[in-house]
Structures are given as C-alpha cells and as structure tokens.
Amino acid sequence: MLINVPERLDPKIDLAFKKVFGSQENKSILLSFLNAVLNWTGEQQIVDVKILNPYLEQENIDDSLGILDIKLQLENNDLVDVEMQIGNLGNMERRSTYYVCRMFGDQNITNGRYQDLNRVIAINVLDFTRIKPIKRYHTIFRLRETQENVDLTDAIEIHFIELPKLKLEMASYTNPLDRWVMFLKGWDNMELLDKLAQEDPTIGKAKQVLEQMASNPRERELYELRRKAILDRNSALYEAKMEGISEGKMEGKREGKREGKREGQANILVRLLKKKFGHMPVEMENKVMAMPAEKLQQLAEAIFDLETIDDIKSFLSK
C-alpha cells in the first residue's frame, strides 16, 4: 500500500518563510514565533499584531532577490522587522543596523517630542554563523555603555538567530524558541516535525501551511524560482571566492618573488571588486595596486563584507 507523503518545502527560503510567518491568515504562527524570540510571557505576551507588508503573491512573481522581510507593528506600537537570510552576503551587522535605523528615523515626530518615537526591533534569522565569538545561537544587541554595561536606550534592538549553532541533539522541546529553530532546521525530517507538532500545535499549523504551499502549482513555481535565484547567487559568490584563492596561488607560483606575489594578489582583488560592483574608480584601483602585502591580506578577508563603493572607499582610507 502506497502512502502519499506531502511534498516538503524549506521554510528558510525567504518566500516560504514569509508565507508561513507573514500572512494575515497565519497570524497565530507569527505571534508564537515573536513571543518565543522576545521571551515575552504573561501580561507582556503579544496577543495581536499588525502586519505592515503581508505576503501577497503578486509581489513575488519573479526570481528577483529583493528583501522579503516582514514588517509589523505590535500592540504597544513597537515596530519589528523580521528577515530570513539563507546565504552569507557579508556585513550583516551593518546592514541590519542600517535598516533598523531607517525604520526608526522614518517615523513622524508629533509635536516635536522624541519620546513619541516607537522602539524598533530587528530579528535576523541566519542559516549561517556570523557572530563567531559567541556560542549562543540567539544574541541581542542594543546601544550600550561599554565599561558599565548600561543601556543608553532600548529604542533600537537587534536580534540574531544563527540556526547552525543549535545542534538538534542539544535542543529542548520545552523551549519555545528551540522548537521554532528545530522546525526551520529540520524541515525535511518528518519524524521530527511530527514530534514538534505534537508539542506545539502552532508548529503543526506552520507545517500544514508549507504542505498547502507545495500543493499549489503557482506558489510552488514561485518558490522554485526564488530558491533557484538564491542558490545561483550563493554559488556565484562562492565560485568567485574560490577563483580568487586559486588564481592567487597560481599567480604566486608564477611570480615566485614577494613583490610579484603582492602585485598578483592586488590584480586579483581589483578584478574581484570590479566583478562584484560592475565598476571601480581609477583612483581606488591605483590605491589597491599600491597596497602593502599586509593590507592586501586584510582586503582579501573583508572583500565579501564590502557592500558598496563607499565601503571600499572607507576601507582604503583606514
């Protein structure tokens, strides 16, 4: 007897993530996830939320790689931005800080009172490790005095949830956030998903949303387009990095001498920067070519964290 096993979609693909957590009809899933991340219980627990950019199919009809985040407003008027990132594009810390500060600064100040500004919280779910000095998978950052460890303000708060840091064998089924992380990590493990669904009916509902999405031809097509675009982008970045390493080794062997090796590395870095940004001002190119070996090594390590020409300019000015 054949058993019909539902198709499985990866909820870490941002299109599926937004469908599960960012749809009006699935608001209970979002509430469960938010309370788990923020660890709000009792009277503080969130019971309703306004989704400012809900999932709409017509917004996602191609494989473009714009940010498919979830923007929302809590009952206390706090603003929250939730984003799922499956590939390490570099400089996630600055990127998240930039977006959360924009959300904070875009608010209207009524009667000139800064106290009317609402708090802004960013929640970044990462399918890679970024905050390497810390072993915990969930970290929270605020504006803080460095010596006394006292908050200047709680107006801006940034969360990072690094999925690879939680090993499934160490996770707790009684911890709400552990359960959601296990759901995101173990999407292809039906036994695990069934156990999580028994522990938490809201996760069972999230599992059903993915199955319904998989059975809808149009939504499945959009998911596959998005998945392909993300994989292609990540693959291209990885190949560029490997190409740079390989060419650097070959160039060093051909040159044989320290100066030749330095020039070879400088040439490779210039080519990688041009490939990444499409262009590079001549004066910046000349600065890279004149860099000493130690500075070139620093640039090689930071190159995938540089997101704009201004980032390169800032690096070169140090």
Phi, psi and omega in degrees: 000125181276135178256128180280105181268125181300144175295151184243130175250148180278114181291351178281340171295122193303330178296316178291321179301316181290326177297317182289312189259346188242023179254144180302320183288346181248029186300328180297327177294314179299316180299317179298315181295315181298314179297327178291316181292313185277349179059042180263124181228174177059226182293335181281344185302138179283128180246349176204158183205149177255117178276117186279334178224070185298159178298124175225128185303318186295344177281347189231047187269002177226187184256025180294160188247040172292167183284121176260070181270176177239113178258134183209165179234129181277172181299327179274009178078002171303141176260139183227139174236122181248129182223138176252125179238120182263345180231142182277098180273357179089151175055039180298328182296312180291322180299313180296319178298319180299313183290321181290325177290325176296316178299320180293316183284340181280355180288150175277134177263111181275134177058023177067023184254115181292338179293347178279351179289133180276152177292148178237130181238129174252133177240111182252115177262118187245133175267034177203167180267129182234318180269075191294327181294343184249131183279332180297143182278342180243115179237150183229130183237141175222176172284118191219142175290128193287330183272316184268351179058042180246134179294134169289317179198156175260016186297331180232129181221130183238124178254140170238129175242105185263101188303319183297340184287339179266111176278132186304325181289343180260354184285154180250128179288346180269351179266118185302319181287321175304318181298316181293323178294319176298321178299315181291322181282324188255032184301336182260009180251096186296324179297317178296315181297321179296320179293318178296321180295326177292321179288326187218103181302333179293325175292325174300321178293320178298320177298319179295321179300317178296320180293320177294321179296321179293329182274353178267112186305318182293313181292326177295320178297315179297320178300313182295322177298313181295316180298316180298316181297318180294314180296319179297316179298312181296322179294318180297318179295319180294317180296321178298319179294314180295323178298318179297318179295315181296313180296324179297319179294314180297318180297319180296319179295319182293319184284317176078328183256157183301315182294319179296321178295319179297314180296322179297317178295320179298317179299318181295316180296321177297316179297319179296319179295319178295321180294323182286319186253354178085338178199168177201125180305144183301320182295326177290319178301317180296322179296319178297316182296334182266359183293146172288165185302319182297318180293323177298321179295320177297320179294320179299322181286333185261354193301326182275358173266349180277120187254340181221166175300325178296326177297319177297315180302316179296318179297316183291337182276350182288000000 
